Every structure is written in C-alpha cells, then in structure tokens.
Amino acid sequence: MAKAIMLQGTGSDVGKSVLCTAFCRYFFEEGYRVAPFKSQNMALNSAITADGGEIGRAQGVQAEAAGIEPTVHMNPILLKPKGDMVSEVIVQGRRYADMEAGAYRGSVLEKAWSAVRQSLSILAEAYEVLVIEGAGSPAEINLKDRDIANMRVAKLADAPVILVGDIERGGVFASLVGTLELLDPDERARVKGFIINKFRGKRELLDSGIEWLERRTGIPVLGVVPYLETGVDPEDSLSLESLRLKMPVSREFVDIAVIRLPRISNFTDFLPLADAPDVRLRYVRSAKELGEPDAVILPGTKNTVEDLAWLHASGLAEAIQCLRNQGAEIVGICGGYQMLGLSLHDPDGTESRPGVHPGLGMLDIRTHFIPDKRTVRTSGETLINWARGIIVSGYEIHLGRTERGADAGPVLQWSDGRLDGAVSTDGSVWGTYLHGLFDNGAFTHAWINRLRGKKGLPPRSEEHLGRPEDRDAIYARLAGWIREYVDMERVKQIMGL
C-alpha cells in the first residue's frame, strides 16, 4: 500500500495545489510511482481524462507533474458551482446531478464518501506514494461533521498532515495556531509539520516567530517557501482574483479583453495569451473597464443563460456589439460560443431556467440543452481561413448541442469527421466548444498575427507557445524550489519512506 502525505491549509488559496504539484514532481524525480489525490474539489476549472471523465484541473496538472495520465480516482468528487447555492455534482468523473448544498449534504454525502474510499483504495494499490490535497481549512467548525476532504481523508489514508499557512495574507502564526486549537486531539496529533508559504523578505526576520511557533505547538516548521510566480494553472475563480497579468514591453501590442462572467469556468484557457509576447490580456467586469480592445473573448461559464442575462443587465452586451461594429474581433469559447448565437433552447431546464432565451445574435447558430453532457478529449484541423490546416487538440465539456445556419461556417473539423464551431460571413465573430485551443501554439500565433495585421502592425516571427516541454520545465522548477526551501528528507521520514 502507498505511503501518503497530506497537505492541508489554514484556508483556501494558501498555495496547497501548487505545493502538491511540487511534491508530485519531487517524488517522481526521486524515482517513486506517485499520484495526486483530492477527495472533494469545488472548482470551475476542470480537466478531462483519457476515458472522458471530468476532474478538477489541479489534479490533472499534478498528474502531469507526476509523469502519469490523470484518472477520475484522483478527484472522485467534483462540485461545480452554478449559483444560488446549487452545484453540479460529478462523481468519479461523471455528472450525477445539479443539487442544492443542503440536499447534497443530506442525501448524497455518504454516497460521495463511498466513492472517495473506493478511489483512494484503487490509487493506494497502484502507486508507492500519494500526495493528498485538502480543501479549504480542516477547522471549519460548522462543517466538520460533514467534511470529507480533510481530516477524515487523512485518517482513511493514515497520512501525516503538513499544515500550510499563507504569510502574504498576514497573521500566519495566528492562523496556524488557531487551526490547531480547533482540531480534535487525535486530528492535532496527525499534524507533523508546518509550511509557511508565499514569503517575501529576509528569512532571518521570521526566526523569532518560528522559534515561538515550534515551542508553542511542539511541531516543526518544515519550510519557509518564498513567493514564486509558478506558471501553474490556477485551480478556481478565487485564484483569478490574485492572478497577476503582465504588461507588454512594446507599445505595439494587441489588447485582448476576456469578459469576467459571474460564473466563469476554465479561465485557464486564456493563460497562453497572457504569456504571449506583445499581448495585453485583461479580465473585465463592466462596460467601463472594457475600453476599446482589439478582441473580446466570451469564456466558458457554468450557467450560460444567467450569465447572458448579466451581460445585458451590465451593459456589456451592448458594448460588445458596438466594438464589433468598430472592427473588434469577438470570440466565444464553450458557453461564450453559445451566447453568440441567435437562441438558446432549454425546454426542460437542463442548464438553467426553462424556455427559449435570445442570444447576442452575432452568429447564425442555435443551441439546444440536453441532459447528456459531452466530456471528451479531441483533436482536429482548423477550417477558418486565416488558420486553415493547423492541427489543434483540447477537450470539450458542455451540455448544449449547437446547430449552424446558412450564414455560419465551421471553425474546426475533428479527426472523426465532426464539424465544430461557427464563424460569421465577415470573419469577425467566431466560436468553438474546444477548451485548450490557445494551448496550441501555431493557432495562437496565427490569431495574434491576424489581430496585429488588422491594426496595422507587422507580423511577429513564429513563437512557440504552450509546448508540453514548457510545462515540464515548470514542474522541474517547482521540484527544485521545494528541494531548496522544504526539508524533504524530514518529510520522507515523517511518511516512513
């Protein structure tokens, strides 16, 4: 059976996901067969496994860092919030139901726990090391009796726990000590070390606090990890709040605005654009923030109809139409693609409110929502004029099925012959169901040069964007990072390795 280590946090967004990614890569480099595990994840950024299962994106990234294919057992329960205390519940990669929080806790929690036990057992038999990630804080008193993501999992896996605190927020010593104080005695005994994360400044200024913390708790500080721009995909919308986007170094740049929908999902689709040379990527919430970009992207969403209503109420729908009339390019991905159409049909309330909902009317398409969710990895060839013949790959995650009218051409043809997406007759509006499109460097390069040409800028020479070897270099950097700043030999001793 696998040896396990579990990283829990004093709260959300303290850096657990990135540290677990680093741990996965470290153990992979040390020669262990290692896998990630997070029992229950609440996130709108997801990944698709080879067999079409849907899991949290963080576990997909961690599996890649560990040198393995992700499976549904690495994240058996995924909750995707839709708003109004309702989430889509995904069990071992498959859609289960849309449920209100109280109903989930009352009728499904034990079924979810059964899936957690099964998945953990499967991984424990297949791997030598498990790197387990907690969720939020283990000390949420009002949730502890229903928490299947923290100490209950640690006990099930017989995993020692490292408690992670975020010093950038302030109050890290109070957070660490306070979390310990709120744990039951047997849970507190399971905590074998602390990591102080996102540190900026001189380490020696912390020494007196660390000495106090270790005396006060009897638990060692295993590492003080400096703040690092990692390049690892953020896990959820909370991470989007702290996302730091670069400004272009040249005055001759392309300005791309992504609409920050209230229920935005898979916003990591656009990080390759943020990394591209001479591109300014912005996430905007209002018509005032929108300005006059060269392109506007409507991203994926967990509730297309409700976010479409928000676009109208906020004035963004009208502002986007004005930008289109002025020559800006309008792009939709997944739910954003559906919004660009003439209508969205949901007679049974599968996705949102029952009825027929008018779209933005920029593409000659109509979307019908059906209960059968499509989750699949896919690849194919682009048909759009300025990128014709480029091979792209990615994944689909959607409930809707979309039909093109006579005034829209396809954007992609999949390897199985299916056509996807739609482009307007003048080429200024296009959309697709393909997530991960901009991870395909040749396509992204072609599109950026198209935007440069439309504003009178010369094309850039070919840039290699989004290559797998780039991500591999990020994971190697993370492993080196924790080798330097975390006492990994002591971690292995704690694990019994």
C-alpha positions as CSV (number, residue, x, y, z in Angstrom):
1,M,0.0,0.0,0.0
2,A,1.2,3.5,-0.8
3,K,2.8,5.8,1.7
4,A,0.9,9.1,1.9
5,I,1.4,12.7,2.8
6,M,-1.5,15.2,3.1
7,L,-1.2,19.0,2.7
8,Q,-4.0,20.9,4.4
9,G,-4.3,24.7,4.7
10,T,-5.4,27.3,7.1
11,G,-7.8,28.5,4.4
12,S,-8.5,28.5,0.7
13,D,-5.9,29.7,-1.8
14,V,-2.9,29.4,0.6
15,G,-1.0,27.5,-2.1
16,K,-1.8,23.9,-1.4
17,S,-2.4,23.0,-5.1
18,V,0.9,24.3,-6.2
19,L,2.8,22.7,-3.3
20,C,1.1,19.4,-4.1
21,T,2.2,19.8,-7.7
22,A,5.8,20.4,-6.5
23,F,5.6,17.4,-4.2
24,C,4.4,15.2,-7.0
25,R,7.2,16.2,-9.2
26,Y,9.8,15.8,-6.4
27,F,8.7,12.2,-5.7
28,F,8.6,11.5,-9.4
29,E,12.2,12.7,-9.7
30,E,13.2,10.6,-6.7
31,G,12.1,7.5,-8.6
32,Y,8.8,6.8,-6.8
33,R,5.5,5.9,-8.6
34,V,3.5,8.8,-7.2
35,A,-0.1,10.0,-7.8
36,P,-2.2,13.0,-6.5
37,F,-5.5,12.7,-4.7
38,K,-8.1,15.2,-3.7
39,S,-11.3,13.6,-2.4
40,Q,-13.7,16.6,-3.0
41,N,-12.9,19.6,-5.0
42,M,-15.1,22.7,-5.6
43,A,-13.8,24.4,-8.7
44,L,-14.9,25.6,-12.1
45,N,-11.6,24.8,-13.8
46,S,-11.7,21.2,-14.8
47,A,-9.7,18.6,-16.9
48,I,-10.8,15.6,-18.9
49,T,-9.2,12.2,-18.5
50,A,-8.4,9.9,-21.4
51,D,-11.7,8.0,-20.9
52,G,-13.8,11.2,-20.8
53,G,-14.1,11.7,-17.1
54,E,-14.1,15.2,-15.6
55,I,-11.9,16.1,-12.6
56,G,-10.5,19.2,-11.1
57,R,-7.9,20.9,-13.2
58,A,-5.4,20.9,-10.3
59,Q,-5.3,17.2,-10.2
60,G,-4.8,17.0,-13.9
61,V,-1.8,19.3,-13.6
62,Q,-0.5,17.3,-10.6
63,A,-0.7,14.0,-12.5
64,E,1.2,15.6,-15.4
65,A,3.9,16.7,-12.9
66,A,4.0,13.1,-11.6
67,G,4.5,11.8,-15.1
68,I,1.2,9.9,-15.3
69,E,-2.2,10.1,-17.0
70,P,-4.9,11.6,-14.8
71,T,-7.8,9.3,-13.8
72,V,-11.1,10.0,-12.2
73,H,-9.9,8.4,-9.0
74,M,-7.5,11.3,-8.4
75,N,-10.6,13.6,-7.7
76,P,-13.6,11.4,-7.1
77,I,-16.0,14.2,-6.2
78,L,-16.0,17.5,-8.2
79,L,-18.5,20.2,-7.3
80,K,-19.0,22.9,-10.0
81,P,-21.0,25.9,-8.5
82,K,-23.8,27.2,-10.7
83,G,-25.1,29.9,-8.3
84,D,-27.8,30.2,-5.7
85,M,-26.2,27.5,-3.6
86,V,-26.6,25.0,-6.4
87,S,-23.6,23.0,-7.8
88,E,-23.3,20.3,-10.5
89,V,-22.1,17.2,-8.7
90,I,-19.7,15.0,-10.5
91,V,-18.9,11.5,-9.1
92,Q,-15.9,9.7,-10.3
93,G,-15.8,11.7,-13.5
94,R,-19.5,11.5,-14.4
95,R,-22.3,14.0,-14.0
96,Y,-24.6,13.0,-11.1
97,A,-27.0,15.9,-10.7
98,D,-27.4,19.6,-10.0
99,M,-28.0,19.9,-6.3
100,E,-28.6,22.5,-3.6
101,A,-26.0,22.4,-0.9
102,G,-28.4,21.1,1.8
103,A,-29.7,18.3,-0.4
104,Y,-26.2,17.2,-1.2
105,R,-25.2,17.0,2.4
106,G,-28.4,15.3,3.4
107,S,-28.8,12.6,0.7
108,V,-25.6,12.3,-1.3
109,L,-22.7,12.8,1.1
110,E,-22.4,9.1,2.2
111,K,-22.5,8.0,-1.5
112,A,-19.8,10.5,-2.1
113,W,-17.8,9.2,0.8
114,S,-18.1,5.7,-0.6
115,A,-16.7,6.9,-3.9
116,V,-13.8,8.6,-2.0
117,R,-13.0,5.3,-0.2
118,Q,-13.1,3.3,-3.4
119,S,-10.9,5.7,-5.3
120,L,-8.3,6.1,-2.6
121,S,-8.1,2.3,-2.3
122,I,-7.5,1.9,-6.0
123,L,-4.7,4.5,-6.0
124,A,-3.1,3.1,-2.9
125,E,-2.8,-0.2,-4.5
126,A,-1.4,1.2,-7.8
127,Y,1.2,3.7,-6.5
128,E,4.0,3.9,-4.0
129,V,3.3,7.5,-2.9
130,L,0.2,9.5,-2.6
131,V,0.3,13.3,-2.4
132,I,-3.1,14.2,-0.9
133,E,-4.6,17.7,-1.0
134,G,-7.1,19.0,1.5
135,A,-9.8,21.6,0.7
136,G,-10.2,25.0,2.4
137,S,-9.5,24.5,6.1
138,P,-9.9,21.4,8.4
139,A,-11.1,23.7,11.2
140,E,-14.4,25.0,9.8
141,I,-16.4,24.2,12.9
142,N,-19.8,24.4,11.2
143,L,-18.8,21.9,8.5
144,K,-16.5,19.5,10.4
145,D,-19.2,16.8,10.8
146,R,-19.7,16.8,7.0
147,D,-16.1,17.4,5.9
148,I,-15.0,14.6,3.6
149,A,-12.0,16.5,2.2
150,N,-9.6,17.0,5.2
151,M,-9.0,15.0,8.4
152,R,-11.5,12.3,7.6
153,V,-9.4,11.5,4.5
154,A,-6.1,11.8,6.4
155,K,-7.4,9.1,8.8
156,L,-8.6,6.9,6.0
157,A,-5.2,7.1,4.2
158,D,-3.3,7.0,7.6
159,A,-1.5,10.1,6.2
160,P,0.6,12.5,8.3
161,V,-0.5,16.1,7.7
162,I,1.5,19.2,6.8
163,L,-0.4,22.4,7.6
164,V,0.2,25.2,5.1
165,G,-0.2,28.9,6.0
166,D,-0.1,31.9,3.7
167,I,2.1,34.6,5.2
168,E,1.2,37.1,2.4
169,R,-2.2,37.5,3.9
170,G,-0.8,38.4,7.3
171,G,-1.4,36.7,10.6
172,V,0.2,33.4,9.6
173,F,1.2,32.4,13.1
174,A,-2.3,33.1,14.5
175,S,-3.8,31.1,11.5
176,L,-1.5,28.1,12.2
177,V,-2.0,28.1,15.9
178,G,-5.8,28.8,15.7
179,T,-6.3,26.0,13.2
180,L,-4.5,23.6,15.5
181,E,-6.6,24.7,18.5
182,L,-9.8,24.0,16.7
183,L,-8.9,20.4,15.8
184,D,-9.8,17.4,17.9
185,P,-6.9,15.9,19.8
186,D,-6.5,13.0,17.5
187,E,-6.6,15.3,14.5
188,R,-4.0,17.6,16.1
189,A,-1.7,14.6,16.7
190,R,-1.8,13.9,12.9
191,V,-0.2,17.3,12.1
192,K,3.5,16.6,11.8
193,G,4.8,19.9,10.3
194,F,4.1,23.4,9.1
195,I,5.0,25.1,5.8
196,I,4.9,28.9,5.7
197,N,4.1,29.8,2.1
198,K,4.4,32.9,-0.1
199,F,7.1,34.6,1.9
200,R,8.6,37.9,0.7
201,G,11.6,39.4,2.5
202,K,14.5,38.2,4.7
203,R,14.2,34.8,6.3
204,E,16.0,35.9,9.4
205,L,13.2,38.3,10.3
206,L,11.0,35.3,10.8
207,D,13.3,33.3,13.0
208,S,12.0,34.5,16.3
209,G,8.4,33.8,15.2
210,I,9.3,30.3,14.0
211,E,11.1,29.5,17.3
212,W,8.0,30.7,19.2
213,L,5.6,28.6,17.0
214,E,7.7,25.4,17.4
215,R,7.9,25.9,21.2
216,R,4.1,26.7,21.4
217,T,3.0,23.7,19.4
218,G,5.8,21.2,19.5
219,I,5.5,20.9,15.7
220,P,8.4,21.7,13.4
221,V,8.4,24.3,10.6
222,L,9.5,22.2,7.6
223,G,9.9,25.0,5.2
224,V,9.5,28.7,4.5
225,V,8.7,29.0,0.8
226,P,9.3,32.3,-1.0
227,Y,6.6,33.8,-3.2
228,L,7.0,32.4,-6.7
229,E,5.3,33.1,-10.0
230,T,4.9,29.5,-10.8
231,G,3.2,29.3,-14.2
232,V,1.0,26.5,-12.8
233,D,-2.7,26.8,-13.8
234,P,-4.8,28.3,-11.0
235,E,-7.5,26.0,-9.6
236,D,-10.6,28.1,-9.2
237,S,-12.1,31.6,-9.5
238,L,-10.6,32.6,-6.2
239,S,-7.2,32.3,-7.8
240,L,-8.3,34.5,-10.6
241,E,-8.6,37.3,-8.0
242,S,-4.9,37.2,-7.4
243,L,-3.8,36.5,-11.0
244,R,-1.0,38.8,-12.0
245,L,-1.0,39.6,-15.7
246,K,2.0,41.1,-17.3
247,M,2.0,44.3,-19.3
248,P,3.5,44.1,-22.8
249,V,7.0,45.6,-23.1
250,S,6.4,47.1,-26.5
251,R,3.9,49.9,-27.4
252,E,2.9,47.8,-30.5
253,F,0.7,45.3,-28.6
254,V,-2.6,43.5,-29.1
255,D,-5.2,44.2,-26.5
256,I,-7.5,41.3,-25.6
257,A,-10.3,41.5,-23.1
258,V,-11.9,38.4,-21.5
259,I,-15.3,39.1,-20.0
260,R,-15.2,38.2,-16.3
261,L,-18.6,36.4,-16.2
262,P,-20.0,35.8,-12.7
263,R,-19.9,32.0,-13.2
264,I,-16.8,31.9,-15.4
265,S,-15.3,28.5,-15.9
266,N,-12.0,27.2,-17.3
267,F,-10.5,30.7,-17.4
268,T,-7.1,29.0,-17.7
269,D,-8.0,28.7,-21.4
270,F,-6.5,32.1,-21.9
271,L,-3.3,32.0,-19.9
272,P,-1.3,31.2,-23.0
273,L,-2.4,34.6,-24.4
274,A,-1.2,36.3,-21.2
275,D,2.2,34.7,-21.8
276,A,2.4,35.7,-25.5
277,P,4.8,38.5,-26.5
278,D,3.3,41.9,-27.0
279,V,-0.2,40.9,-25.9
280,R,-2.1,42.6,-23.1
281,L,-4.7,40.3,-21.6
282,R,-7.4,41.7,-19.3
283,Y,-10.3,40.2,-17.4
284,V,-13.1,42.8,-17.3
285,R,-16.3,43.0,-15.3
286,S,-18.0,46.2,-16.7
287,A,-18.5,48.2,-19.9
288,K,-16.4,51.0,-18.4
289,E,-13.5,48.6,-17.9
290,L,-13.9,47.2,-21.4
291,G,-12.4,50.1,-23.3
292,E,-11.5,49.5,-26.9
293,P,-9.7,46.2,-27.2
294,D,-8.7,44.5,-30.4
295,A,-10.6,41.4,-29.4
296,V,-13.2,40.4,-26.9
297,I,-13.5,36.8,-25.6
298,L,-16.6,35.4,-24.0
299,P,-15.3,32.5,-21.9
300,G,-16.9,29.3,-20.6
301,T,-19.5,29.5,-17.9
302,K,-21.3,27.2,-15.6
303,N,-24.6,28.9,-16.3
304,T,-24.9,30.3,-19.8
305,V,-28.4,31.7,-19.6
306,E,-27.9,33.5,-16.3
307,D,-24.5,35.0,-17.4
308,L,-26.1,36.0,-20.6
309,A,-28.7,37.9,-18.6
310,W,-25.9,39.5,-16.6
311,L,-24.2,40.7,-19.9
312,H,-27.4,42.5,-20.8
313,A,-28.0,44.0,-17.4
314,S,-24.4,45.2,-17.0
315,G,-24.4,47.0,-20.4
316,L,-21.6,44.7,-21.7
317,A,-23.8,43.1,-24.4
318,E,-24.4,46.5,-26.0
319,A,-20.8,47.5,-25.6
320,I,-19.5,44.3,-27.2
321,Q,-21.9,44.8,-30.2
322,C,-20.6,48.4,-30.6
323,L,-17.0,47.1,-30.6
324,R,-17.9,44.5,-33.2
325,N,-19.3,47.3,-35.4
326,Q,-16.0,49.2,-34.9
327,G,-13.9,46.3,-36.1
328,A,-13.0,44.4,-33.0
329,E,-13.0,40.6,-33.2
330,I,-15.5,38.7,-31.0
331,V,-14.7,35.2,-29.9
332,G,-16.7,32.7,-27.8
333,I,-15.4,29.5,-26.1
334,C,-18.0,26.9,-25.0
335,G,-20.7,28.8,-23.1
336,G,-19.4,32.0,-24.6
337,Y,-19.8,30.5,-28.0
338,Q,-23.4,29.5,-27.2
339,M,-24.1,33.1,-26.1
340,L,-23.1,34.5,-29.5
341,G,-25.9,32.6,-31.2
342,L,-29.5,33.5,-32.1
343,S,-31.2,31.5,-29.4
344,L,-30.7,29.0,-26.5
345,H,-33.4,26.4,-26.1
346,D,-33.8,24.8,-22.7
347,P,-37.4,23.4,-22.5
348,D,-36.7,21.1,-19.5
349,G,-34.5,23.5,-17.5
350,T,-31.5,21.2,-18.0
351,E,-28.9,24.1,-17.8
352,S,-30.9,26.9,-16.3
353,R,-34.4,28.5,-16.4
354,P,-36.8,26.6,-18.8
355,G,-37.6,28.3,-22.0
356,V,-36.2,29.8,-25.2
357,H,-33.6,32.5,-24.5
358,P,-32.4,35.0,-27.1
359,G,-28.7,35.1,-27.7
360,L,-26.5,38.0,-28.7
361,G,-27.3,37.4,-32.3
362,M,-23.8,37.6,-33.7
363,L,-23.6,34.1,-35.1
364,D,-26.2,32.1,-37.1
365,I,-26.4,29.2,-34.6
366,R,-29.0,27.8,-32.2
367,T,-28.2,25.8,-29.1
368,H,-30.4,23.1,-27.5
369,F,-29.6,21.9,-24.0
370,I,-29.9,18.2,-23.3
371,P,-29.1,16.2,-20.2
372,D,-26.3,14.2,-21.9
373,K,-23.1,16.0,-21.0
374,R,-20.2,15.8,-23.5
375,T,-16.8,15.4,-21.9
376,V,-14.1,14.2,-24.3
377,R,-10.5,14.9,-25.4
378,T,-10.4,15.7,-29.0
379,S,-8.2,16.9,-31.9
380,G,-8.6,18.0,-35.4
381,E,-7.9,20.6,-38.2
382,T,-8.8,24.2,-38.3
383,L,-11.0,25.4,-41.2
384,I,-11.1,29.1,-40.5
385,N,-9.4,31.0,-43.4
386,W,-6.5,32.6,-41.5
387,A,-5.5,29.4,-39.8
388,R,-6.6,26.7,-42.3
389,G,-4.9,23.4,-41.9
390,I,-3.5,23.9,-38.4
391,I,-3.8,20.8,-36.2
392,V,-5.2,21.5,-32.7
393,S,-6.2,19.5,-29.7
394,G,-8.0,20.1,-26.4
395,Y,-11.2,18.9,-24.7
396,E,-15.0,19.5,-24.7
397,I,-17.1,20.0,-21.6
398,H,-20.7,21.0,-22.4
399,L,-24.4,20.1,-22.2
400,G,-25.6,22.0,-25.2
401,R,-25.7,20.8,-28.9
402,T,-25.3,23.6,-31.4
403,E,-26.6,23.8,-35.0
404,R,-25.2,26.2,-37.6
405,G,-27.3,28.1,-40.0
406,A,-26.6,29.0,-43.6
407,D,-24.7,32.2,-42.6
408,A,-22.1,30.5,-40.5
409,G,-19.2,28.3,-41.5
410,P,-17.4,25.7,-39.3
411,V,-14.2,26.5,-37.4
412,L,-12.8,23.0,-36.9
413,Q,-13.1,19.5,-38.2
414,W,-12.4,16.8,-35.7
415,S,-10.5,13.6,-36.5
416,D,-13.8,11.7,-36.5
417,G,-15.2,13.9,-39.2
418,R,-17.5,16.0,-37.0
419,L,-17.6,19.8,-37.6
420,D,-17.3,22.2,-34.6
421,G,-17.8,25.9,-34.0
422,A,-19.0,28.7,-36.2
423,V,-17.6,31.8,-37.9
424,S,-19.6,34.7,-39.3
425,T,-19.5,35.5,-43.0
426,D,-17.3,38.5,-42.5
427,G,-14.9,36.5,-40.2
428,S,-15.2,39.0,-37.3
429,V,-17.1,36.7,-34.9
430,W,-16.2,33.1,-34.3
431,G,-16.6,30.5,-31.5
432,T,-15.9,26.9,-30.6
433,Y,-16.6,24.3,-28.0
434,L,-12.8,23.5,-27.8
435,H,-11.2,24.2,-24.4
436,G,-7.4,24.5,-24.5
437,L,-7.5,26.0,-28.0
438,F,-4.9,28.6,-27.2
439,D,-2.5,26.0,-25.8
440,N,-1.9,25.2,-29.5
441,G,1.0,27.5,-30.3
442,A,0.6,27.6,-34.1
443,F,-3.0,28.5,-33.9
444,T,-2.4,31.2,-31.2
445,H,0.5,32.6,-33.2
446,A,-1.7,32.8,-36.3
447,W,-4.6,34.6,-34.4
448,I,-2.3,37.1,-32.8
449,N,-0.7,38.0,-36.1
450,R,-4.2,38.3,-37.6
451,L,-5.1,40.9,-34.9
452,R,-1.8,42.6,-35.4
453,G,-2.5,42.9,-39.1
454,K,-6.0,44.3,-38.5
455,K,-4.5,47.2,-36.5
456,G,-1.6,47.8,-39.0
457,L,1.2,46.1,-37.0
458,P,3.8,43.9,-38.7
459,P,3.5,40.1,-38.0
460,R,5.7,38.6,-35.4
461,S,8.1,35.8,-36.2
462,E,6.8,32.4,-35.1
463,E,6.6,32.0,-31.3
464,H,6.5,28.5,-29.7
465,L,3.6,28.9,-27.2
466,G,2.1,26.3,-24.9
467,R,4.5,23.5,-25.6
468,P,4.4,20.4,-23.3
469,E,8.2,20.8,-22.7
470,D,7.5,24.3,-21.3
471,R,5.1,22.8,-18.7
472,D,7.7,20.1,-17.9
473,A,10.2,22.9,-17.2
474,I,7.8,24.5,-14.8
475,Y,7.4,21.2,-12.9
476,A,11.1,20.7,-12.7
477,R,11.5,24.2,-11.4
478,L,8.9,23.5,-8.7
479,A,10.7,20.4,-7.6
480,G,14.0,22.4,-7.3
481,W,12.1,25.0,-5.4
482,I,10.9,22.7,-2.6
483,R,14.3,20.9,-2.5
484,E,15.7,24.3,-1.6
485,Y,13.1,25.6,0.8
486,V,11.4,22.5,2.3
487,D,13.2,19.8,4.4
488,M,12.1,17.0,2.1
489,E,14.3,14.4,3.9
490,R,12.4,15.1,7.1
491,V,9.1,14.8,5.1
492,K,10.1,11.4,3.9
493,Q,11.0,10.3,7.4
494,I,7.5,11.5,8.6
495,M,6.0,9.4,5.8
496,G,8.0,6.4,6.7
497,L,9.9,6.3,3.4
